[in-house]
Amino acid sequence: MKILVIGASGTIGRAVASALSARDHTVLAAGRSGPLFVDMARSETVSALLDSAPDVDAVVCCAASGRLTLVDAGTDEEFLLGLHDKLVGQVLLVRRAVSRLRDGASVTLTAGVFEEPTPGGSFGVLANAGLSAFVGAVAPELPRGLRVNAVSPGWVRETLRAMGRDGGTPAARVAELYVRSIEDTDRNGQVLTV
């Protein structure tokens, strides 16, 4: 399969690209640098990316970003920017992909989960819950056998280590969920969790 991986230079994106390549898929790596440019906060770049990568069998978005912000901290603009990057950007990706992907193609988004209340995590919970609900609701609307799923990786071990913390799931194990979302053609409208 020919698979477009958005956010391929990040921790999860690198692991996903590696896992797909190991299974003999052709991976097109996209991100904020390199020849396949995309900025999930700018929907016109999403459209341009999809137009520049025709006939893909799957799109994976690992570019979901955000930061922990307490409800009474930061500005409204910072909150809305984070919400746009994680939630709205991925929803618009699906909207743009519907008319550009070949029949039977799939889109896999990145949601998330906070296993316990985390200071500053309330906005992240909002975006993650919205994405999870969106995937289940939009799946039956998709034409031409298109599919959409999401992966909810939780904390990734490599990310926690970079923060000086223990725990998390190795990125390679998280990548297996993205591969499953793509290769299991019966899977649609689901959120895969570790």
NORPESUL-V947385 format. One record per run of one state. SS is the DSSP state (A for helix, B for strand, O for the rest). FROM is the first residue (numbers start at 1). TO is the last residue. Records with the same first field share a line. If there is no record, write none. Layout:
SS=FROM-TO ; FROM-TO
This chain:
O=1-1 ; 7-10 ; 23-25 ; 32-36 ; 38-42 ; 53-57 ; 62-75 ; 99-105 ; 111-121 ; 142-146 ; 153-155 ; 163-168 ; 170-170 ; 184-190 ; 194-194
B=2-6 ; 26-31 ; 37-37 ; 58-61 ; 106-110 ; 147-152 ; 156-156 ; 169-169 ; 191-193
A=11-22 ; 43-52 ; 76-98 ; 122-141 ; 157-162 ; 171-183
